[in-house]
Structures are given as structure tokens and as C-alpha cells.
Amino acid sequence: MPTTRRERFIRSQIAWMLATALVLALLQTLTVELFFVVSLIGFLVVTELTAPFAITPQWRRRLKWLIGVGLVVFGYIVLRRVIEILPSGVL
């Protein structure tokens, strides 16, 4: 049973990422940064929607590290964008 839940989680994430790439490509806005941000949002949603109620398997506990790394990269992307928007004399 745990393998089935893990496979469902992985399939859901892959489907989200493929749909993201397809929609962004159709809208002609596909960039690495935008794909990463939308994929991270999907990862967080899939993680919450597939969370078990009673017991947390070991593989799900390790997702916290992946979420942490994703949020750090997201913060870096946001910081870069803010610096690009600000006038040159501000910083």
C-alpha cells in the first residue's frame, strides 16, 4: 500500500509539471524561473493533498528538505527580480 501512495504522489507531480510546461509553452512564456515557481506551487499542493492522516511514512518526512530547498531557490528568484526592478541608484 505505501508504494501505491508513493507512486500516486510521483505520478501527480509529473502530471502537474507536464501540464505546466505545456500551458507555459502554449502561452509562449516558458522560462526556467517561471516553470520552477509553478512546479513548486504544484509540489506544495500535491504534498498537502496526498498527506496521510494517521501516520507519516519516512519518504514523506524527507519531503520537508526538498520543500526547504525549493523555498530557498524561490526566495533567490524573487530577490533577483526585485533587484532587476529597482532603479540602479537604490542599492
N, C-alpha and C positions, 0 to 999 in steps of 0.2 A: 504493500500500500504506500509506504513512503516514496518509493521510486516513482509511482504513478503521479503523486503530487509534485514531485520534483520535475518530472517530465512535463507536466501541465504548466508549471511555472516557466520553464525554459521555452516551451512552445508559445506561450502567451507573450513572452518578452520578444522572441524572434518575430512573431506576427506583428507586434507593435512597431518594431524597428523597421521591418519591411514596408509596412503601411506608411510610416513616417517618411522613409526615403522616397516612396512612390509619390506621395502627396507633395512633398517639397520639390521633387523633380518636375511634377506636372505644373506646379506654380512657378517654376524656374527660380526658386530661392534656395536651392540646395547648397549649403555651405557646411563645412565640418562643425563649426561652432553651433549653428542652428540645429543640425542633426543631433549633436551631443546633448544640447539642452532639452529638446523634445524627447529624446530617448531616455534621458534621466528622469523627466517627469513621468514617462510611461513606466519606467522601472519602479519608481516610488509607488505609483498607483497599483501596478501588478503585485508588488510586495505586500501592500496593505489588503488588497482584495483576496489574495490567496493565503493570508495568515491563518494558521490554525488557532483554535480557541483554547484547547486544553494543554497541549504540550508543544514545545518548540524544538524541532529537530536540530541537530548540530549544524547541518548545512545552512539552515536559516539564520543561526546565530552569526555565522561568518558574513552574512549579507550586510551587517552593520558596518564592517570595514569597507566594503565596496561602496556603500551609501556615503560614508565619510569621505572617501577619496573623490567620489563624484561631486559632492558638495564643495570640496576644496577647489576642484577644477572649475566648477560653475562660478565660484567666487572670483577666481582668477579671470575668467572670461568677462564677468560683469565689471571688474576693476579695469581691465583693458579698454572696454567700451566706454566707460566713464572718462578715462584719461583721453581717449580719442575725441570725445565730445567737448571737453573743457577747452577754453582758449589757451593758447600757448603760454601766456604770462601768469596764469593762475598757479601752476605748480612749478 
